[in-house]
Amino acid sequence: MTEAISRYLLQHDMLYYALLLVNVLLIILAPWLIRFIAGPKREWREGEGELTERFWTNVVRGLNVVVIALLGHFRFFGQYSGDASDNIGVKVISILVVLYLSYLAVTLFARLVRKRYGKAVQTGASVRIADTYASRILSLFVTVFISLIALISIVRIAGFSSLLEAGGVIGFIGVMLALTQGAWAPDIISGLIILNTRLLGERDVIRITEGGEELYAIVHRTRAFHTELLNLVDNHRLMIRNSKLRDHTVHNLSRYASAKGLRESLSFKLGYNVPPNEVRALFQSAYEQAEADDLAIEFQHPLEVRLQDAGDHAIDWSVHYYTKNEQALIATRQAFRERILDAALTQKVDLSTPITLSQSV
């Protein structure tokens, strides 16, 4: 059967090159093909849907690589009467097949390990399987193991049969990895430490100082080399290296120390002409309006009003409330400030910071 296919392909060059071109195009267009088959109205779910699309894309590409390898096998073995191991074309195809099969094996194993040892994370209406320390370390171990087998196979296929030649090639690759380890090793190790400590997990809201400004963000995903964050203020995605993230002082707002929730504080500077009882009535009125508007505040806990400082120009009052919806932290803070402004206008309390004018002698 294979001999008949080989003779047919050798006798029809145009058909051979047409099949080769079709498979190359399918490899390139595999992602678009998968989306087309899934349907134009289907939305891939976040995380798990992305992995599903990538998985089927790899399957399609793997089948095309196998077809190309078979075409090359028929072509080269059909017209080459010598030892096939000396044919450069056969060697190149064999190396490509080894590379792709290794990549496919690593991808499939990582998917199985994540499904077995990963952690389910709620993302909107869907559930995604996120990496844990166990899944990440096991995936790295298997990746290194498969990569070593692939490297040894490629060295043997390329014709470096003697121990000296093979050792030279492997040694050269080892030196290159050693010279570049500063670019990738700290991030991999830091990523493992972040996953192992469990003090910073996916969907957690954190606060860090970046570029001199406070950044409020959601941890979207911790990858091997970097962590993806979702900015709560600007609503965009940003990337930060794992090693750099560990250098920051990270405030995890999702891991509050009290069962009441996250304790938020707002500060206001009011003049000395506003009595404390009016100040407390002002904030309490705004708090009751916020409850009526169903803001993301734990209203079972009373509002806390404290006098922070008595300065030369104004009295610094602080307002404290509790919330368990840390992802709506910025919106809740802004909405509550608006309720305080409405109450101040109703009660004719001036929220502007007083300034004492210096008198010239």
C-alpha positions in Angstrom: 0.0 0.0 0.0 2.7 2.5 1.0 4.8 1.5 -2.0 1.8 2.3 -4.3 1.3 5.6 -2.7 5.0 6.4 -3.0 5.1 5.5 -6.7 1.9 7.6 -7.3 3.4 10.6 -5.6 6.7 10.3 -7.5 4.9 10.1 -10.8 2.7 13.2 -10.2 4.9 16.0 -9.0 2.1 18.6 -9.1 -0.1 16.5 -6.8 2.8 16.1 -4.4 3.6 19.8 -4.1 -0.1 20.6 -3.9 -0.5 18.3 -0.9 2.6 19.7 0.7 1.3 23.3 0.2 -2.1 22.4 1.6 -0.6 21.0 4.8 1.7 23.9 5.3 -1.2 26.3 4.9 -3.3 24.2 7.4 -0.5 24.5 9.9 -0.4 28.3 9.5 -4.2 28.7 9.5 -5.0 26.2 12.2 -6.2 28.7 14.8 -8.6 30.4 12.3 -9.8 26.9 11.2 -10.6 25.8 14.7 -12.6 29.0 15.4 -14.5 28.6 12.1 -15.4 25.0 12.9 -16.5 26.0 16.4 -18.9 28.5 14.9 -18.8 32.3 14.5 -21.1 32.9 17.5 -19.4 30.7 20.0 -17.3 32.4 22.6 -14.4 30.5 24.0 -14.5 30.7 27.8 -11.7 32.5 29.6 -8.9 30.2 30.6 -10.3 26.8 29.9 -11.7 27.8 26.5 -8.3 29.2 25.6 -6.7 25.9 26.5 -9.3 24.0 24.5 -8.7 26.1 21.4 -4.9 25.7 21.8 -5.3 22.0 22.3 -7.3 21.4 19.1 -5.0 23.7 17.2 -2.0 21.6 18.3 -3.9 18.4 17.3 -4.6 19.8 13.8 -1.0 21.0 13.4 0.3 17.6 14.6 -1.7 15.7 12.0 -0.3 18.0 9.3 3.2 17.5 10.5 2.7 13.8 10.3 1.3 14.0 6.8 4.3 16.2 5.7 6.7 13.7 7.2 5.0 10.9 5.4 5.2 12.8 2.1 8.8 13.5 2.7 9.4 9.8 3.5 7.8 8.6 0.3 9.6 11.3 -1.7 13.1 10.7 -0.4 12.9 6.9 -0.1 11.3 6.6 -3.5 14.2 8.4 -5.3 17.1 7.6 -3.0 18.6 4.1 -3.3 21.4 4.5 -0.8 21.3 4.5 3.0 18.4 6.7 4.1 20.2 7.8 7.2 22.6 9.8 5.0 19.9 11.7 3.3 19.7 15.3 4.5 16.0 15.7 3.7 15.1 12.6 5.8 17.2 14.0 8.7 15.6 17.4 8.6 12.1 15.9 8.5 13.0 13.5 11.3 14.3 16.4 13.4 11.1 18.4 12.8 8.9 15.4 13.7 10.9 14.9 17.0 10.6 18.6 17.9 6.9 18.7 17.3 6.1 15.4 19.0 8.1 16.6 22.0 6.2 19.8 22.1 2.9 18.0 21.7 3.8 15.6 24.5 4.7 18.5 26.8 1.5 20.3 26.0 -0.7 17.3 26.6 1.1 16.3 29.8 0.8 19.9 31.1 -2.9 19.9 30.4 -3.4 16.6 32.2 -1.3 17.7 35.2 -3.1 21.0 35.5 -6.5 19.2 35.4 -5.3 16.7 38.0 -3.4 19.0 40.4 -4.6 22.4 39.5 -7.1 24.7 41.3 -10.5 25.6 40.0 -10.9 29.4 39.7 -14.2 31.2 39.1 -13.9 33.6 36.3 -17.2 35.3 35.6 -19.7 32.6 34.7 -17.1 30.0 33.9 -14.6 27.9 35.9 -11.0 27.8 34.8 -8.3 25.4 36.1 -5.3 27.4 37.3 -1.8 26.2 38.0 -0.6 25.3 41.5 2.8 24.7 42.9 2.4 20.9 42.4 1.2 21.2 38.8 3.9 23.7 37.9 6.8 21.8 39.4 5.6 18.5 37.9 5.2 20.1 34.5 8.7 21.6 34.6 10.2 18.3 35.6 8.5 16.5 32.7 9.4 19.3 30.3 13.1 19.0 31.2 12.9 15.2 30.9 11.2 15.2 27.5 13.5 18.0 26.3 16.6 15.9 27.2 15.2 12.9 25.3 14.4 15.1 22.3 17.9 16.6 22.4 19.6 13.3 22.5 17.4 12.0 19.7 18.2 15.1 17.5 21.9 14.7 18.1 21.8 11.1 17.0 19.6 11.8 14.0 21.9 14.6 12.9 24.8 12.1 12.7 26.8 13.0 15.8 27.2 9.3 16.7 30.5 9.4 18.6 30.6 10.3 22.2 32.9 13.2 21.6 30.7 14.8 18.9 27.5 14.3 20.9 29.1 15.6 24.1 30.3 18.7 22.2 26.9 19.5 21.0 25.2 18.9 24.3 28.0 20.9 26.1 27.5 23.8 23.7 23.8 23.9 24.5 24.5 23.7 28.2 26.9 26.6 28.0 24.3 28.7 26.2 21.7 27.9 28.9 24.3 28.8 31.6 25.1 32.1 30.0 21.4 33.1 29.6 20.2 31.7 33.0 20.0 35.2 34.4 17.2 36.1 32.0 14.9 33.1 32.8 15.9 31.3 35.9 15.0 34.0 38.5 11.5 34.3 37.0 10.8 30.6 37.0 12.0 30.2 40.6 10.1 33.3 41.7 7.0 31.9 40.0 7.3 28.7 41.9 7.8 30.6 45.2 4.7 32.7 44.5 2.6 29.5 43.9 4.1 27.7 46.8 3.5 30.4 49.4 -0.2 30.7 48.5 -0.2 34.2 49.8 -0.9 35.5 46.3 -3.4 33.6 44.2 -5.3 34.2 41.0 -8.4 36.5 41.3 -6.8 38.2 44.3 -6.9 42.0 44.4 -3.5 43.5 45.2 -2.0 46.9 45.8 1.6 47.6 44.8 3.6 50.8 44.1 4.8 51.0 40.5 6.5 54.0 39.1 5.8 56.0 42.2 2.0 55.4 41.9 -0.2 53.0 43.7 -1.6 50.3 41.4 -4.8 48.3 42.2 -5.0 45.1 40.2 -6.4 41.6 40.0 -4.0 38.7 39.6 -5.2 37.2 36.4 -2.6 34.4 35.9 0.8 33.4 37.2 2.8 32.0 34.3 6.3 30.5 34.2 8.1 33.8 33.6 5.6 36.6 34.4 2.4 37.4 36.2 -0.6 38.9 34.3 -2.5 41.6 36.2 -5.8 43.4 35.4 -5.7 47.0 36.3 -8.8 47.9 38.3 -8.6 51.6 37.4 -7.8 51.6 33.7 -9.3 48.2 33.0 -6.4 46.9 31.0 -4.0 43.9 31.3 -0.4 44.4 32.2 2.5 42.0 32.7 5.1 42.0 35.4 8.1 39.7 35.8 7.8 37.2 38.6 11.2 38.2 40.1 10.2 41.9 39.9 6.9 41.2 41.6 8.6 39.6 44.5 10.8 42.8 44.9 7.6 44.8 45.5 5.8 45.2 48.8 2.5 43.5 47.8 -0.7 44.3 49.8 -3.1 41.4 49.2 -6.5 43.0 49.7 -8.4 39.7 49.3 -6.8 38.2 52.3 -8.3 40.4 55.1 -7.4 39.8 58.6 -10.9 40.0 60.0 -14.2 38.2 59.2 -15.8 41.7 58.8 -13.9 42.1 55.5 -11.6 44.7 54.1 -11.5 47.9 56.2 -11.6 50.9 53.9 -10.7 54.4 55.0 -11.7 57.8 53.6 -10.2 61.1 54.8 -11.9 64.5 54.9 -10.6 67.9 56.2 -13.4 70.0 57.7 -13.2 73.4 59.4 -13.3 74.0 63.1 -16.7 75.7 62.7 -18.4 72.3 62.1 -19.2 70.6 65.4 -18.3 66.9 65.8 -22.0 65.9 66.2 -22.8 67.5 62.8 -19.8 65.7 61.2 -21.0 62.4 62.5 -24.5 63.1 61.4 -23.2 64.0 57.9 -21.3 60.7 57.5 -24.1 58.6 59.0 -26.7 60.2 56.6 -24.4 59.3 53.7 -24.0 55.8 55.1 -27.7 55.3 55.2 -28.1 56.5 51.7 -25.4 54.1 50.5 -27.3 51.3 52.2 -30.5 52.3 50.4 -28.5 52.4 47.1 -27.2 48.9 47.9 -23.5 49.7 47.6 -20.9 46.9 48.1 -20.5 47.6 51.8 -21.0 45.4 54.8 -23.8 47.4 56.4 -24.2 45.0 59.3 -21.2 46.7 60.8 -21.6 50.3 62.0 -19.8 53.1 60.3 -16.6 54.2 62.2 -15.9 58.0 62.3 -12.6 59.0 63.9 -10.8 62.3 64.4 -7.3 61.8 63.0 -5.6 65.1 63.5 -6.3 68.7 64.5 -4.2 70.9 62.2 -3.7 74.6 61.9 -6.3 75.0 59.1 -8.7 72.1 59.5 -9.7 68.9 61.4 -8.8 65.7 59.7 -11.7 63.3 60.0 -11.5 59.6 58.8 -14.4 57.4 57.9 -14.1 53.6 58.0 -16.4 51.0 56.5 -16.1 47.3 55.6 -16.4 45.6 52.3 -16.0 42.0 51.0 -16.2 42.9 47.3 -12.6 43.9 46.8 -12.9 43.8 43.0 -15.4 46.7 43.2 -13.1 48.5 45.6 -12.5 51.6 43.5 -16.1 51.9 42.4 -17.5 51.6 45.9 -15.0 54.2 47.2 -16.1 56.6 44.5 -19.8 56.0 45.0 -19.6 56.5 48.8 -17.7 59.8 48.3 -20.5 60.9 46.1 -23.1 60.1 48.8 -21.0 62.1 51.3 -21.0 65.1 48.9 -24.8 64.9 48.4 -25.3 64.8 52.2 -22.9 67.7 52.7 -24.8 69.8 50.1 -28.1 68.9 51.8 -26.8 69.8 55.3 -24.8 72.8 54.0 -21.5 71.5 55.3 -18.5 72.9 53.4 -16.1 70.0 52.5 -13.4 72.4 51.1 -10.2 72.5 53.2 -10.0 75.8 55.1 -7.0 78.0 54.6 -5.8 80.4 57.3 -4.7 83.7 55.7 -1.5 85.2 57.1 -1.9 88.7 58.4 0.8 91.2 57.6 2.1 93.3 60.4 
